[in-house]
Amino acid sequence: MNPAETNGRDGGAGSDHDETGVATVQFSVPDMDCASCAGKVETGLGRVGGVTGYETQPTTGRVVVSYDPDATTETVLVAAIEGAGYEVTERSDDDTADGDGGVWHGTRAVKTAVSGVVLAVGLLFEFVLPGLNAPVARVLGGSLFVADVCFLLAVAVGGQAIVRNGYYSARSLNLDIDFLMTVAIGGALAASLAFGEALYFEAAMLATLFSVAELLERASMDRARDSLRELMDLSPDEATVKRDGGTETVPVEAVEVGDVVVVKPGSKIPMDGEVVDGDSAVDQSPITGESVPVDKTVGDEVYAGTINEAGYLEVRVTAAAGDDTLSRVVELIEDAGSNRTEREQFVERFAAYYTPVVVGFAVLVTVATPSVLGVTWPEAVVYGLTLLVLACPCAFVISTPVSVVSGVTSAAKNGVLIKGGNHLEAMGSVEAIAFDKTGTLTTGELSVTDVVALNGNTEADVLRCARGLEKRSEHPIGEAIVQRAEAASVSDREVEAFESVTGKGVRAALDGTPHYAGNPAFFAELGFDLSHVHATTDGGVVTRTSQRLCEHHDCLDLLSDTVPALQSEGKTVVLVGTDEELEGLIAVADGVRPEAARTIERLRALGAERTVMLTGDNERTARAIAESVGVDDYRAELLPDEKAAAVEELVEEYDGGVAMVGDGINDAPAMATATVGVAMGAAGTDTALETADVALMGDDLSKLPYLYELARDANRVIQQNIGASLAVKAGLALAVPFGYVPIWLAVLAGDAGMTVGVTGNAMRLSRVRADEE
C-alpha cells in the first residue's frame, strides 16, 4: 500500500482521506523495532473489520493503516496495535527524543536493573557465601534456598515484559523471540520441579540478560532512527508572518501559500518559497548537501529547513506545510523501507524456515543427548533452552533494513535522495553509467567563449554590433551574446527593421547601417570570401583556436581553419558584419561542468566499468564534450526513444545493471529503462522527485561518485551483517550439544551482541562523505 501524505515535521498520528472515502492514518509505534514485532501488529490489525490495508515500518517505528471510517475508528485501530503488545505514542519522538537516555530511564530499564541486583545477590549467596545459603522453604519435596528465592524474584521482576509479550505472540500465533524466551523461562522453572534439580539460576539469567538484550537492541535501533529524526527536526515549528501591517509568530501549519514570512539572520527558513525582499547567503546543505552557502536575492527560490546566514529575507510561501521539499524528502525516506531489496526478501524467506528448524533441533537435542552424549536430563534441558534462545533470527532479519535506513538517511544529509533500499542495492551493483549531455555533463546554459575581432574592429565593436542585432532575438544563443555584451558594458545602438532569418541568423539596421549576424553559410550567401579575412592585430582578441593564419600573416582562413577549430571544441560560431565588411565572429558554447571530468575519473576509480554520454546534439559537439570530460564512449543525434534504446542495449550487455543520469524530465524514457534512474538538481522539482529512483538534490554532479561509493559500501555492509549473523548463530547452535555455550552467552552473543553489532556496522555508512574537491 502507499502511505498517506502526512506532515513530515510531526511524525505522530496523522490522517488523510482520498476520493473513495478511504482514510489513511499513520501511527508512531517506537517499540515495534523488528520483523516479528511487525508481524504481531499486522495480525492485530488484520482482525479489525474495515481495515483495507496496512504497512508496518519497524526500522522507523511507524504503522500506516488504510480503513473505512464508516466501519471502524482510529481508537479501534490504536486498541488493536496495543492489543498486540505495543504502545502507540502521539509523537514518534516522545519516548526516544533523548536517544539512549529514553530507553535506559524507562520502566523496563528500572525493572531490569532491579532484576540484575537481585540476581547478583543470589549469585553472592550461591557462590561466595554458600554457608549463608540456607534453605528457607520446601517446594514439592525439594528445598528452596536463599539464592533460589533471589533467582525467582529476578525472574518475577525482569520477566514480566517477556511473558507479557510472549502471551501476545502466542495469541497471534507468532513464533518469535518473546514466545521462545517465555517458553525457555517457563521450561527452566518446570524442569526444576520435574527433575528436582534447580534451574532457577538459568531462568533468572534468561529473564535478566534478555531484558538487557532488549534494551540494547532498542537503543541500537534508536541510533538508526536518530538520523531520520534529525532530518525531521530541521524545519522550525513556527514562522514569523507579515499580517495586518505587522508581524506575528504562528505555527507553520497555520501559514498559507502566498503568505510572506520574515527570516532573520541565523534563523531557519520555515517554508519553501521565493525571496521577495532582502538578500543573504543561505546554507542549503540540509537539502542539497552543498558545503558553501548560496547567495539568495529577490526572485530566488529557498527551501524549508535551510539556514539564513547573515542577511534579512522576506519569503513568499509557495508550498504548504507538509508539501515542502524537506517534508517530501522525509516522507520518501520513510517509505524507502517499503521497497525491499533482493537480499532482504531472501532473508525473510530464510527466516521463515530457520526458526522452526532450530526449534526442532532444540527438541532433538533435549531428547537425544542423554542417550547419545551421556549428559543428564537437566543438562539436556538447559541445552534445549539455549537453542530456543538461538532460534529467533533477530539480528539476521534486521541486518538489511537497518543498513538501508542508515544508508538512505546518510545520503539525504549529503543532498542525495534514494527512494528505496532496492535502488540503493541496485546502484551499488551497476557496472555502466550513462549520462545525458545538456544540463548534466554541461551546465545547460550557453555562454560566449571567444570573441575574434576582424578588419580593424575591436572586441567592444563586435559585441556592440552583436548586442544590437541579438537583443530582440529570443534564441538562447542571442541571449548569451547580449549577456556578454552587457557584462562588458558596451554602449547601445539604435535598432531598426529587425528581421529573423530562420535557420541562418538575423538582420537589422544599426544606426541606419544594415548589419547581419548568423552562421558562416549565411555570410557566404551574402558574397563574403571567408577564406581571406584580415585579423585585427591591435586591440582585438584572437584566441588559441584561431591563431593559425592563412598565407598572409594578417589574414585568417575562417572556412578551413578558424571556424572548424572552434566547432571541434563543441562551440557554435556566429559571424557579425555589414553588407561590405565582416566585423568579427563570436563563439558560443554550453560550458562543461567544472566537476564533470573529476566525476568520471572518480567513478572509474570506484569500479565503474564503462561511462557513456547520450545526447541529441550533433556529432562534432558530442565528440568535443566526450573528449573533454573523459567518458569511454558517446552517442550523438539521439531522439528520446533512441536514448532509451541505447540504455536498453547497455542493460543487456552489463549484468550488474546500468544507471542513467539526466534531468528527470526530458530523459524520463531512458531513466525508466535503466536499472537506476538518477535525476540532477531535483530540489524543488516535483517531477524529478517523482520519476527518478535517485535524486541529486543540488545541481552538483560531484555527488554521483559519493552515491556510487555509498551504495557499494552499503552492499558490502549488508553482506557482512548477513554473513556474520548466520555464522555466529550457526556456530553457537552447533556447539550447544557439546556444552560449550552457556545460556548467558547465547543471550548476549547470539541475540543482543549480534543485533548491536549489525547496527553498529550499518552506522559506518554515515561516515561516507562526498568528495569536496
N, C-alpha and C positions, 0 to 999 in steps of 0.2 A: 504494500500500500504506500501511497505517497503521503507523508506527514503534512498537516496543515501548516500554512504560513503563520507563525506566531512571532511575537516580539522577541527578537534575539537578545534584547537587553535584560529582560526579566528572568527568563529561564524557568519560571514557575508554571502553574497550570494556566493554559490559555486555550480558548476555543474559537471555532470558526464554523460557518455554515456555507455549504455550496448550494448551487441552484436546485438540486434534487431534494433539499431539506435534510440531508445527512450532515450531522455535526461532527466535528473533529476536535478533540481535546488532547492537550499534552500535559502529562504529569511528571513531576520530579520524584524519582524513587532511588535515592542515593545508596540504599543498602543492596540494591539489585546490581551486583557487580560481576556476575559470571553467567555462563550459558545455562547452568542448571537453575540459577535464581530466576532467570528469564523464563525458563520452562514452566516453573510453578506459577508465575504471574500470568503467563499465556493460558495455562489450564484454568486458572480462576476466571479470567475474562471470557474464556470460551464457554463458560457455563451461564453467562449473563445473556438473557434474551434481549434482542435489539442491537447487539454489537455486530457491526457489519465488517469490521476489520481491525487489526491492531498490529503494532510494530514495537518490539522491545529493543532498547539500545543499552545493553549492560555497560558498555565502555563509557557512555556518557550519563548513565543513570536516569534514562528517560523512557517513558512509555507513551506512545501516540495511539489513540483509540478513535475509531470512527463508529458512530452509533446513531440510531434513530431516536431523536429526542421525544417522540411520542410513545416509545416503548420502554425507555429507561432514562436515568438521570446521571449526572456526574457523581452524585452522592452514592449511588449504587455501584458505580464503577470504582470509586475510591474504596468502598467496602469490599469489593471483590479482590482488589490488589492487596489490601491489608489483611483480608482473609487468607491470602496465600503466604502471609508472614512478613510483609514488607510495608513499612510506613511510607505514606505519601506526604511529602512536605510541600508547603505553599510555594517555597522558593528552593531551587536546587542547591543554593549555597548557604541555606540556613544552618545546617549542621556540619558543613565542611568548609565553611569560608576561611577557617583558620588553618586549613590543611590538616596536617597530622595532629595538631592540637585538639581539634574537634573530636577525632577518633579516640585519642588517649584520655580524654576527660569525660567520655560518655558513661552511661550506666553500665554497659557491658564491660568497659575497661575497669571500672571500680570493682565489679563482681569478680573479674578475672584476677585483679590484684589481691582481693581478699582470699580467693581460692588458692592463689600461689603462696600466700603467707601461711595458710592453714596446712597446705601440702608440705611446706618447709618444716613446720612444727612436727608434722607426722614423721618426716624423714629424720628429724633430730631424735625423736623417741625410738625410731626403728633401728637406726644405725649408730648414733653417737651415744645415746643414753639408754641402752637396752635394759639396764637394771630398773629403770623407772617405767618401762613399758609394761605396766601391769594389766591384767585382764579386768575389764570393767563390766562386762555383761556376757551372756551366753545366747547364741542365736542358732536354733535348730541343732542343738547339741554341741556346737563349737564355741570357742571363746572369742570374745571381741576385745581387743587390746586398745590401749590409749591411741597408738598410732593408727589403728584401723578406724577408730572414731574420727580422727583428724582427716583421714583419706576420704571417708564417707561425707564429711562436711564439705570437703573440697569439691566432691562430685555434686553435692546438692547445690552449692553456690555457683560453681563455674559451669555446671552442665545444664543450667536452666534454659539458656538460649538455644543450646544444641538440641535438647529434647523437644523444645517448642518448635524449632524449625524442622526437626525430624518428623514431628507429627504432621506438619503441613506438607512435607514431602510425601509421606505415606498417603495422605488424603488425596494428593494429586497424582499418585502412582509414579512418583519421580524417584528413580534410583540414584540419588545424588549424595554428596559428601555428608550432608546433615543427617540423612536417613542412615547411611552406613556408620557414621560415628555414634548415632543413637543406639544402633544395634550393637556396636562394639562395646560401648559402655555398659549397656544392659546385659550383654553376653558375659562380660567380666564379672559383674555382680552375680549373675545367675550361676556361673561356673564356681564362684566362691562357695555358694550354698550347696551346689550339687556335688562337688568333689571334696569339700571340707578343707580345701587349701585356699587361703585368702588371696584373691586377686584384686583386693581393694586398692592397692598401690597402683596397679595398671589402670584401673578405672579412673583414679584421681589424675594420673598423668595424662590420660586421654582428654579428660574434661578440661584440665588447666592448660595444657600445651596447645590443644586445638583452639581454645578460646584466644590464646596468644597468637596463634597462626592466623585466625580470622581477622584479628585486629591488624596484624602486619599486612595481610592481603588488602584490607580496606584502606590502610594508609598508603600502600603502594598504588592502588587504583586511584586514590585521590591525587597522587602526584601526576598521574597521566591526565586526570581531568582538570588539574590546575591550569595546564597550558591553554585549554579551551576557555576556561573561566576567565583567564587574563584577557582574552580577546573580547569576551562578552562585557567585561568591565571597562573597556577602553572608552566607550562613549558615555558622556555625563548623563545623569538622570534629569537635570534641569537645564533650562535655557533662558537667557535674558532676551525678551521680545519687545520691540518698539510698538507701543499701542497708545492711542489717545494722547499723542504729543509727549509721551514719556516712555519709560521702560518698566517692565515688571518681570519677575522671575517666576516661571511656571514649569510644571513637569513637561518633559519632552513630548509625552503623549498628547498634551494639550496644544502643541504647536501645529499649525495648519500649513499646507502648501501655499506659498505666496507671502507668508509672514516674513518679516525681516528680523533676524536675530543679531544681537550685538556680541562680538567676541573680543574680549580684552587681551592684552599681551600676556602670554603664558597660560592662557586658558585653552581647553579643548573645544574644538568646533563640534556643536551638538548634533547638527543635521547636515545632510547633503544639500548643497546649494550653490548659488552664483554670487560672487562678490559684487556688491552694488556701491560700496564706498570703502575707501581706505586701501592701503597696500601693506604687505608684510611678507616675511618668509614663513612658510608653513612646513612643519615636519610631517611628511606623508609616510614615514616608514611603517606605521601600523597597517597601512593599506597596501602601499606599493613596494615597500621594502627599500626605498631609496634612502641612502645614508646621508645625503646632503639635503637640507631644507630647500623647498622650491618657492621662488618668488611668485606671489599672487597679487593681482591688481584687479581693477574693475573689469568684469566680464569673464574672469577666470572661474573654473569650477573647483570646489573644495568638497571634502568628504568628512562625514561624521567620524569622530574618534581621532582625527589628526590634530596637531597642536600648533596654535598660533604663537610664533616665536617672539616677536618684538612689537609689531605694529598693531594698529586698531583696525578692525574689519567689521563691516556690516554685510550680512549674507542673506540673500533672499532664498528661502527654503524651496527646494524643488522635489523633495521626496518626504513622505510622512514617516513618522517613527515606525520602525519595523520594515519599511520598504527601502531604507537607505542601503548604500553599498556594504557597509560593515555588517548590518543585520543579515543581508543576503549571504555574505561570506560565512558568517557564523552558522546560519541555517544550513547551507550546503555542506559545511564541515560536519555538522551534527548528522546529516543524512548520509554522509560518506560511509558510515559503518554499515549501511543497508546493502551496499554493493559489495558483496563478499568476494574475496579473492579465491582463486582456484585452490590455493593451499588451505584457506580457511574452510572451504567446503569439504576438502579431503579430511581435515582434522575432525570436523563434525561427524562425518561418516565413520571415521575410525573410532571416535569416542563412543559411538553407539554400540560398537562391538566390544570395545576394550573393557568397560566396567562389568558387564555380565561375565566375560571370560575370567577376569581376575577374581570376581566373587565366587565363581565356580571353582577356581584354583584354590581359594581360601577354604572352601568346604572340603575339597580333596585333601589338602594338607592337614586340616584338622582331623579328618577321619583316618588318613593313611599313615601319617608319620609315627604314631605309636608302634605300629607293627613293622613298618619299613625301616625307620631310623632308630627305633627303640627309645623314643622320648616318652615322658609321662603325659597323661591326658591333660593336666593343667598346662604343661608346656605347649602341647599341641593346640590347645585353645588360644593361648597367647599368640602363637604363630598365625592362627586363623584370624584373630582380631587385628594383628599387624597388617595382614594382607588386605583386610577390609579398609584400613586406613589408606592403603596404596591404590585401592580400586577406583577412586574418583580421579579423573584426569584433569583436575582444575588448571594446573599450570600449563598443561599441554593445550587445553582448549583456549586459554586466554592468551597464549603466546603470540598468535597472529593479530587479533583485534587490538591488543594494547600497543603493538608495534605500528599498526595502521594509524591509530589515534595520535601517537607520538609523532609519526612522520607527517601526517596531514596538517596537524596544528603547527608543527615547527615550520613547515612550508608556508603556511598562511602568515606567520610572523615575518617571513622574509619576502612577502609580496608574491607568493605563488599559491594559487587556489587549485587543489587537487580534489576532484569531485567523486572520490570513491577509492576504497582500498584496491579494487580491481584495476583502476587506472594507475595507481602507484606501482603495483606489481608489474603491470604491462610496460610502463615506462622504464622500469629497471631492466627489462629484458630486450628492449628494441636494439636492433643491430644497424638500422639505416635511419637517417633523419633527413626529411625533405623540407625545403624552405621555399616559401613564396619570396619574390624579389622585392617588389614595391611595398614599402612600409614595414618590411621585416628585415631583410639584409640591408635595405636602404632606408633613408629617413622618410621617404614618401612625399618630400617637399622639394620642389625644384628650386635651384639657386644658380646664380651666374658664377661660373668658374673661371672664365677667360674673357678678356676684352682686348682685341687686336685693332689698333688704330692704323688706318691706311691713308696714303696720298696726302700727307701733311697734316692730318687731323690729330687731335689729342684724344685720350681716353674720355675726358669730360665731354668733348664734342660728340663722340659716338654715343655716349649714354644720354646726352641731351636730346639728340635726334630720336634715339630708340624710345625714350620715355614719351615724347610727343606722339610717336606712332602707335605705341602699345597701350597707353593709359586708357584708351576706350575699348580695348580688346578684353574679352572675358576668358581668353585662353590662359591656362596655367603658365605657359612659357612667357606670355606677355606680362603676367602678374609678377613673375620672378624678375624680369628686366626692370619693371617700374620700381620694385622694392630696392634693387641695387642702385638705381639712379637716385632715389630719394635718400638712401644711405650716404651717397656721395654728394648730396646737397647741390645737384646741378639745377640750373635755372629752367623755368618753364618756357615753352614756345607756343605761339598761337596756332591752334589746330583747326583746319577747315577740310571739308569734303572727305571725311574719313570713310574708308571702304575696306571691308574684309574680303580677301580673295581666297575662297575655300581651297584648302589643301596646299596653298602656296605662301600666303603671307597677308600683309596689309599695305594700304597706300593712303596717303593724306597729304595735304598741303601744310607745310610748316612755315609760318611767317610768309605765306604766299608762294613758297617754292615746293613743287611736287617732290615727295620723298617716298621711299619704299623700304619695307623690312620683310624678309622672308627667307626661304631656303635657297640654296645655290641654283637650283633649276629655275626658280622664279627670275633670278638675275640673269641667267643665261638667256632666257626668253626676251629679256629687256635688251639684249645685244652686248652684254659685257664680256670681255675676254678675261676670264678668271684665271688663266694660266700665267698672265703677266700683270701683276698688281704691285704698285710701289708701296713699300713698307715705310712707316713713319720711323725716323731714326732719332727724333728729338721730341721727348715728351710723351710719346706713345708707349704702349706696353706690348711687347712681343713675348709670348710665353714659351716655355721649353718645347712644347709640342709644335710650335710654329716657327722655330728658329732656322730651319733649313731654307736657304734662299735659292731662287732659280739662278739662271746663268748670269744675271746681273746682281751685284752684291746688294742692291737696294730693292730687289724685286722678289715677290712671293708667288709661288705656283699654288693657288688655292685648291684647284681641282684634283691634282695628283699628289699633293703633299699635305698642306696645312689642314684642310677640311677632313680628309681621311684620317689623319693623325688624331685629330680631336674626336672624331666619331669612333675610332678604335678604342678610345677610353670611355665609351658609353655616353658621349656628350652630343647634344643637339646644337647645330650651328645655325645662327641667324645672321644674315648679311643686312647691312644698313647703307643706304645711299640715295642719290638723286638720279634724274634722268641721265646725267652726264658723268657722275663721279661716284665711285664706290668709297664710302667714308670709313667703313670698318666692319668687323664681324664680332659677334658675341656668342660664346659657348655657354649652354645651359645644361645642367645635369641634376639628376636625383642623387644626392650625395650618399655615399656608402656610410653606414653607421660606424662610428669610431671603434665600437666594440665588436664588430662583425668578425673580423679576421681572428681576433683573440678567442672569440666564442668557438669558431670552427676548430682552432688549434686545441682548445681545452677539451672539446668533445672527442676529438681524435685520441687525445692522451688518456681520456677516461674509458676508452674502449669502443667508441662508435666505429663500425667498420666502413661506413660509407655516408657521405653527405652529398646531397643533390639539390640544385636550385631549379625550381619550376617557375616559368614566367611566360606571360603573354607578350612580352617585349620582343623586339627584333633580335636576330642572331648576333649582330655586331655588338649591341649594347649588352646582351646577355653574356657574351663571352668576356667582355671587358670587366663586368661586375664579378663574374665567376673567378676570373684570374686574380682580381683584387682581393677577394675575401678568402680564396683558397679552397673552395669546395671541390670535391672529387669529380663531379660531373654536373652538367646543366642541360636543360631542355628549354628551347625558346619557342615563341609564337604559338603558345598553347591556349586553347579556349578552356573554360572551366571544366567541361566534361572530359577534355583531353588531359587536364591535370589529374582528375580523378582516375582516369585510365592509367596514367603513369604511376600513380601511387599504388594502384592495384597490381601492376607488374612488379613493383618493389616488394609488396606484401607476399606475392607468390615466390619471389626469389630469396627472401630472408625469413627463415623460420622463426627467429626471435621477434619479429614484428617491425613495424615502421611507424615513426612519429612524423606528423605533418604540422609544420609551424606556419601560421598565417594570421590574418587579421580577424578571423572568426566569422566574417560575413561573406566577402567575395570568394573566399576559399572554402566555404562550407562543404561543397561536394567532396573535395579532396580530403578535408579533415575528417569527414564522416567515413570515408573509405579506409583511412589509415587505422592502424591499431590504436594509436593515441592521437587525438587532435589537440594541438596546443595553440591557444589564441594569445596574441600580443596586445598589450595596452587595454586590458579589459575593465579597468576601474571605471565605474560609472556607465558601462556599456551593457545593457540588459542582454542584447543578442549574443555577445561574446560569452557572457557568463552562462547563458542557457545552452548554447550549441557546443561549446568546447568541453573536452574531457578534463583538460588542464588549462588554467588561465594565468598568464603572467600579468599581474595587476598593473604594473608600471610599463611604460614604453621602453623597456630595457632588455635587450637581447642577452645580456650577460647573465641573466637569471637562468637561462636554459642549461648551461653546464651544472649549475647548482642543483637544478631539478633532476638532471640525469644522475649526478653523484648521489643525491639523497635517495632516489628510487633504487639505485643499485645497492646502496648500503642497507636500505630497508629490506630488500630481498635477502641479503646476507644475514641480517639480524633475525628475520623470521625463520630462516633455515636453521640458524644456531639455536634459537629458542625451541623449535620443534625437536630438533635432534637431541639437545641436552635434556629436555623434559622426558622424552622417551627413554633415553639411555639411563638416566637416574632411576626412573620408575622401574624399568625392567631389571636393572642391576639389583636394586633393593629387593624386589619381589623374588628374584631367583635365589637371593642369599637368605631370605627369611626361614625356609625349612631347615637350614643348617645352623640356626641360632645365632647368626652373625648380625642381625638387625634388631636391636631392642625397640620397643614400641615408641619410645620417645624420639628415636632417630627417624622413624617412619613419619612421625608427625612433623618434626621440624625440618628435616631434609626433603622428604618426599612431597610434602604439601606446602608448608609456609616458605621453606627455603627456596624451592623452585619457583614459586609464584613471585617472591620478592626478586629472585634472580632474573627471571624473564622480563619483569617490569623494569628493573634497573638497566638491563641490556637494551631494552626498547628506548629508554630515555636518552641513550647515547645519540640517537638521531637528532636531538635538539642541538648537538654541538656542530653539526654540519653547517657551514656558513657559505654565503655567496662570495664569489671572487670579486674583491673590491678594486682590482687593478683596472 
